[in-house]
C-alpha cells in the first residue's frame, strides 16, 4: 500500500501543534516509544502495517517522540528477553504486536511498573500498566467471504489459518458464513500452518489448496507467498483469486489479489502515545473495527463484477454505520446446537471465547 511521505521532524512537530496534539505532561522528552514485531517490517502484511502505525506516531509528534523497534522476535522466551531489553534501554511505552507475546508482556510489565505496556490481540492484563488492543477482523472477513462466495467457479474456497485461537476461528466462521449466504454450494478448505509468518509454509498451503480445486484463497498469515502461488497458477492457465491480508498487497492486483483487508493501527497508536504525553493514559481494552477506521477493505478491483462489488460496498457501509453485525442470528454451531437465536447479535464475550465451527462446516478445529 502506498503511504503518504513522512514530514520532516520539525514539520511533523508543527503539524502536531496545529492540531492540538499534546506536549509531554512531565516536561521531559522525547518520549521513547517501542514496538516488538513478530515478523520483518518488510513482510508486506501484519508487521508492515504495525510499522506504518509507528511511522504515523513519528509524523504526528515529531521531536516529542523517539520510536524504536525490534523485528522478527519469536514468541516465547525470546520475546521476554526482547521486551526486557527494550525496557532497560529506556522505553516509556512498549507495544507488543503478536498474540503469543501475551504472557511475556505481563511478566515484564510486573518488573517495570513505571513503563506502559500495550499488547495486541490479547486479553491478559495482570498489572495496571498493561493495556490490550485488537481489531474486529471478522468484519473484514465477512466482506471478503461474500466476494469469495460470488467469485468461485469450483465452489471450493480456502482459508490458510495460523493458530487455532478465537481470533482466527472468528475469521474462518465469518468468511464461511457469508460465503455460504452468497453461494449455498460453497465448501471451505482450511489448512492450519501453525505460524504467523513463514513464506514457505504459506506457499505450500496455497499450492495444496489449488491442487484440491480451490479457486479463491483467503489467509490469516502475514506473507505474500499465497499471492505469489496464485499468480504462478494463473500464469500456467488457472484462475485463482486471493485477498491481501493485513496490508493491501497491491503488487498482486488486479489479479489474483482482488481486494484486501487492511489493518490501520495508526489512529490507535497516535491516540495512545498522545495520552502518555499528556498524562491521561489508562489501562483498558480497545476493540475497534470498520467504524473506527481500524479495519479497511482495500480497493476491489475491476476483476470483480460491478454487481458483486456493489454488494460488498453495501455490506461495508452497513457494518461501518453499525446497522449490521456479521454474527447475527439465527446461527447454529457445527453440532447443530443454537449459537444465536433469530435476530440475536453475538456479544464480545461470546466472540472472544469462540472455539467451534458453524453448522455445515466440514472438519475439526485442532488443539
Phi, psi and omega in degrees: 000135178284132179251156176293155179291135179293143174288156170294163184304312182296318180294323179296319178297319178296320178297316178301316181295320183297328181264011176076022179287148195282153165273164183290131187294326185273002177080354179268166178185168350283161174288130180264118186246121184249152179225133175249122186246143180277337180234182176282150182293345177265018184290346180077006183222241188304303183293322177305315183292322176297322181290329172297324175296321176300317179295327175298323177297315178299318181294321184288323191246351175054231186280006172284343183229157167233126179253144177225156178210158169230127184257163176056047178267116179297151175286145181114215185299324179299324179295317180299319178295317182293319179293318178299315181297321178295322177294316180296334180274008169100014178295140177267330175215139183232125175261121179253118203252032175214147184306319184289358176271004190300306183292320180298319179299314182290325177297311181293322180301326178294336180269347182226073186294344181269358179255141175273140178233136177232127184246127182277131172073008180261181182227353186270125175226083184280348185222156182291346179262017178242132172236160177232152180211152183206174174230149184276072183300333182298336176295314177294324179296327178299317182293311182288333174297318177299313180299317180300316180298326181277336186266338185294138174260338182262352185065021176235117178245156185234156179221114176275112187257144182273281181233149182280068176249162185306321180304316182286320179295321174304314182297316179299311183296319180295315179297316182295313182303315185279330173294318181293323178293326179281333185208096184301343182272001185292139167242147179242130175258125177247131173240122179269125183252351176054045175200153171271327184214106174203093186307322182295313180295320181294319178296317179299319180296316180297316180295321178297320178296314181299321178296333178274002178096006176291132179238004171224123185242127170250160182215151174239035179232170200257346186267170177269009182301320177297326177297316181295321179296320178293319179299321178295317179296321180292322178297335179270008176108002180275179174223098181234132180252148178223172178229135174299142183242123177075315171236177192289328183052039187293345178300339182258007175275155003276359184203129014278338182287113184254348174192183182201159168255120181250128175266114179256097182273350185305309181302320180293314182296319179297317180298314185288321176294321176301323179290327174293317181299320183263005173081017182252006181298136175223154174293154178166189179231135177241136177220086181266167180210221181297318180299328180271358180078014181271336176242119186232137173268121179290174184311128172273117190283169182288353173296330178279127180303149184304322181296317180292319177300317180296321178296317179295317180295325177294321178294317177303314181297319182292320178293316182298323180279356182077017182268346181218134174246128184301335177252076177242129184290164014276133176222131175253155173284170182302327181278003178093350178286156184285128171264310179224133178284171179308123177079352181283139180253136180298139174278163177299323179297317178298323182289317183285349176255009186296120181221032183215156170274164178274164181303136179097347182279137178266142175102171183241155174275126180289161175289000000 
